[in-house]
């Protein structure tokens, strides 16, 4: 048996830690989702059945998303299928996995939105675990940290002798926070209404990913724009618009939304300087929180 930073070899067969941690994350997500079934009024064993559909399609989506952004690297179908060489993108997995789950819910005549409430906060736990695979692979790190006082883990991570922002760690902690926030607080009657768990995940993850993506040095690009950052900005803006609409807001709040969300999207599209994004992002997030709390006080069903 041989154990290295990236894999464990048993009789010549290599098991990569990255794949192991992804598998561990998936298992944790399925088990915690199963615990949420009764709480959300979902029939038992739904989480396991859903996982058998969503996990394979999610992995396919994650691979396709990455490959489409790097077509110049792949010369054959064999290269595309060689996932052991790396190349998975979480947003691709979320998008195709969610689509397959929704289709399955419709076929089984189940409430797709309620299934999203059950699944997505648990997906955040899988993300929190899986990000440590990036640490072992020495990837998903951020810009170089030149300030001596910040050259320590977890503020930074040392890669090839150089200190970088520990972007993988920031996201891991945030995703764990999302999971705990949505899956623990329901004991106090939060995030139990239809759609709240799913919406909470979207807002919280999009906010974090939009911010942290700007620090990374290995982002996927579409032209000059970081794809995941732009997608996160669009998701956050869409959630904000939905929440404001639900609370029947006046013109002043809609004006605040447009004044903050438009610069956010334009800067994520690389049409405005990056500092604009970091000014507008917390404003859009604050509007989401305000509108959500307002709708809860008014008794609106999410």
C-alpha positions in Angstrom: 0.0 0.0 0.0 1.3 3.5 -0.9 -0.3 6.7 0.4 0.5 10.1 -1.2 -1.0 13.5 -1.0 -3.2 12.9 -4.1 -4.0 9.1 -4.0 -3.8 5.8 -2.1 -2.5 2.8 -4.1 -3.7 -0.7 -3.2 -2.1 -3.5 -5.1 -1.3 -1.1 -7.9 -4.8 0.4 -8.1 -4.9 4.1 -7.3 -7.8 5.7 -5.5 -7.5 9.5 -5.8 -8.4 11.4 -2.6 -10.3 13.9 -4.7 -12.7 11.2 -6.0 -12.9 9.7 -2.5 -13.9 13.0 -1.0 -16.5 13.6 -3.7 -18.0 10.2 -3.0 -17.9 10.9 0.8 -19.7 14.2 0.1 -22.4 12.5 -2.0 -23.0 9.9 0.8 -23.2 12.6 3.4 -25.7 14.6 1.3 -27.9 11.5 0.7 -28.0 10.6 4.4 -28.8 14.1 5.6 -31.4 14.5 2.8 -33.1 11.3 4.0 -33.3 12.8 7.5 -35.2 15.8 6.1 -37.9 13.7 4.4 -40.2 13.5 7.3 -39.6 17.1 8.4 -40.7 18.3 5.0 -43.5 15.9 4.5 -41.8 13.9 1.8 -42.4 10.1 1.5 -39.6 7.9 2.8 -36.7 6.7 0.6 -37.3 9.6 -1.8 -33.8 10.9 -1.2 -32.1 7.6 -2.1 -34.3 7.2 -5.2 -33.5 10.7 -6.3 -29.8 10.2 -5.7 -29.7 7.3 -8.1 -30.9 9.7 -10.8 -29.3 13.0 -9.8 -25.8 11.8 -8.9 -24.9 10.2 -12.3 -26.5 13.1 -14.3 -24.9 15.6 -12.0 -21.4 14.1 -12.7 -22.1 14.2 -16.4 -23.2 17.8 -16.2 -20.1 18.8 -14.2 -17.9 17.1 -16.8 -19.7 18.6 -19.8 -19.6 22.1 -18.3 -15.9 21.9 -17.9 -15.2 20.3 -21.3 -17.3 22.9 -23.1 -15.1 25.6 -21.5 -11.9 23.9 -22.6 -12.7 22.3 -25.9 -9.2 23.0 -27.2 -7.8 20.5 -24.6 -9.8 17.5 -25.9 -8.9 15.7 -29.1 -11.1 12.6 -28.7 -14.0 11.1 -26.9 -11.5 9.1 -24.8 -10.1 12.4 -23.5 -13.5 13.7 -22.6 -14.4 10.6 -20.7 -11.1 10.5 -18.8 -12.4 12.2 -15.6 -9.5 10.7 -13.6 -7.4 13.4 -15.2 -9.5 16.1 -13.6 -12.0 18.5 -14.8 -15.4 18.9 -13.0 -17.4 22.1 -12.6 -19.9 22.3 -9.8 -22.4 24.5 -11.7 -22.7 22.0 -14.5 -23.5 19.3 -12.0 -26.0 21.5 -10.2 -27.8 22.5 -13.4 -28.1 19.1 -15.1 -28.6 17.3 -11.7 -31.5 19.7 -10.9 -33.0 19.3 -14.3 -33.0 15.5 -14.1 -34.4 15.7 -10.6 -37.3 17.9 -11.7 -38.1 15.6 -14.6 -38.1 12.6 -12.2 -40.3 14.4 -9.8 -42.8 15.2 -12.6 -42.8 11.6 -13.7 -43.3 10.4 -10.1 -46.0 13.1 -9.5 -44.0 14.7 -6.7 -43.6 18.3 -5.8 -40.3 19.2 -7.5 -39.8 22.4 -5.5 -40.2 20.5 -2.2 -37.6 18.0 -3.4 -35.3 20.9 -4.0 -35.9 22.1 -0.5 -34.8 18.7 0.7 -31.8 18.2 -1.6 -30.0 21.5 -2.1 -29.1 22.3 1.5 -27.6 18.8 1.6 -25.7 19.4 -1.6 -24.0 22.2 0.2 -22.6 19.7 2.7 -21.3 17.6 -0.2 -19.6 20.7 -1.6 -18.0 21.5 1.7 -16.5 18.1 1.9 -15.5 17.9 -1.8 -13.6 21.2 -1.7 -10.9 19.5 0.4 -10.1 17.4 -2.6 -9.0 20.7 -4.2 -6.7 21.2 -1.2 -5.1 17.9 -1.7 -4.7 18.5 -5.5 -3.3 21.9 -4.8 -6.0 23.6 -6.9 -8.9 26.1 -6.6 -6.6 28.5 -4.9 -6.7 32.3 -5.2 -4.4 35.2 -5.9 -0.9 35.4 -4.5 -0.8 36.8 -0.9 2.1 39.2 -0.5 1.2 40.5 3.0 3.4 38.6 5.5 0.7 38.9 8.3 -1.7 36.9 6.1 0.7 34.2 5.1 -0.8 31.4 7.3 -3.5 28.8 6.9 -6.5 29.2 6.7 -6.2 32.8 5.5 -3.9 31.5 2.8 -2.5 28.2 1.4 1.1 27.5 0.3 1.3 26.2 -3.3 4.8 25.4 -4.7 6.4 27.6 -2.1 4.1 30.6 -2.8 1.3 31.8 -0.5 -2.2 32.1 -2.2 -5.7 33.0 -1.0 -7.2 29.7 0.3 -10.3 30.0 -2.0 -11.2 26.3 -1.6 -11.3 26.8 2.2 -13.5 29.9 2.0 -16.0 28.0 0.0 -15.9 24.9 2.1 -16.6 26.8 5.3 -19.4 28.8 3.6 -21.1 25.7 2.2 -20.9 24.1 5.6 -22.5 27.2 7.0 -25.3 27.1 4.4 -26.0 23.5 5.4 -26.1 24.1 9.1 -28.1 27.3 8.7 -30.9 25.7 6.6 -30.9 22.2 8.1 -30.5 23.2 11.8 -32.6 26.4 12.1 -35.8 24.6 10.9 -36.1 23.3 14.5 -37.0 26.9 15.2 -39.4 27.1 12.3 -37.1 28.7 9.8 -36.6 27.4 6.2 -39.6 25.1 6.4 -42.0 26.9 4.1 -42.2 25.5 0.6 -39.3 26.9 -1.5 -37.4 28.5 1.4 -34.7 25.9 1.6 -34.0 25.9 -2.1 -34.2 29.7 -2.3 -31.9 30.1 0.7 -29.3 27.8 -0.9 -29.4 29.8 -4.1 -29.0 33.2 -2.5 -26.3 32.2 -0.1 -24.2 30.1 -2.5 -24.5 32.6 -5.4 -23.4 35.4 -3.0 -20.3 33.5 -1.9 -19.4 32.1 -5.3 -19.6 35.5 -6.9 -17.3 36.9 -4.3 -14.7 34.1 -4.1 -14.6 33.4 -7.8 -13.0 36.8 -8.3 -10.0 35.7 -6.2 -9.4 32.4 -8.1 -6.6 32.0 -10.6 -8.2 29.0 -12.4 -11.6 30.3 -13.3 -13.5 29.1 -16.4 -13.8 32.0 -18.8 -16.4 32.9 -21.5 -14.5 35.6 -23.4 -13.3 38.0 -20.7 -15.9 37.0 -18.1 -15.5 34.4 -15.4 -18.4 32.1 -16.2 -19.2 30.9 -12.7 -19.0 34.5 -11.4 -21.4 35.8 -14.0 -23.8 32.9 -13.5 -23.7 33.5 -9.7 -24.5 37.2 -10.3 -27.4 36.4 -12.5 -28.8 33.9 -10.0 -28.5 36.3 -7.1 -30.2 39.1 -9.1 -33.0 36.8 -10.2 -33.6 35.6 -6.6 -33.6 39.2 -5.4 -36.1 40.3 -8.1 -38.4 37.3 -7.2 -38.3 38.2 -3.5 -39.0 41.9 -4.1 -41.9 41.0 -6.3 -43.3 38.7 -3.7 -43.4 41.5 -1.1 -45.2 43.9 -3.5 -42.4 46.4 -3.1 -42.8 50.0 -4.0 -40.8 52.0 -6.6 -38.0 52.9 -4.2 -37.0 49.3 -3.5 -37.2 48.4 -7.2 -35.0 51.4 -8.0 -32.4 50.1 -5.4 -32.6 46.7 -7.0 -31.8 48.0 -10.5 -29.1 50.4 -9.3 -27.3 47.6 -7.5 -28.0 44.6 -9.7 -27.2 46.1 -13.1 -23.6 47.1 -12.1 -23.2 43.7 -10.4 -24.0 41.9 -13.7 -22.0 44.3 -15.9 -18.9 43.9 -13.7 -19.3 40.1 -13.6 -19.5 40.3 -17.4 -16.1 42.2 -17.3 -17.8 45.3 -18.8 -17.1 47.3 -15.6 -14.1 47.2 -13.2 -14.1 44.4 -10.6 -14.3 46.8 -7.7 -17.8 47.6 -8.8 -18.8 44.0 -8.2 -17.5 44.0 -4.7 -19.4 47.2 -3.9 -22.7 46.1 -5.5 -22.7 42.5 -4.4 -23.4 43.1 -0.7 -26.1 45.5 -1.5 -28.0 43.0 -3.7 -27.5 40.4 -1.0 -28.8 42.7 1.7 -31.9 43.4 -0.4 -32.5 39.7 -0.7 -32.3 39.3 3.1 -34.5 42.3 3.7 -37.2 41.2 1.2 -37.2 37.6 2.5 -37.6 38.7 6.1 -40.4 41.1 5.0 -42.3 38.4 3.2 -42.0 36.1 6.3 -43.4 38.9 8.6 -46.3 39.5 6.2 -47.0 35.7 6.2 -46.4 35.2 2.5 -45.8 31.6 1.6 -42.5 31.1 -0.3 
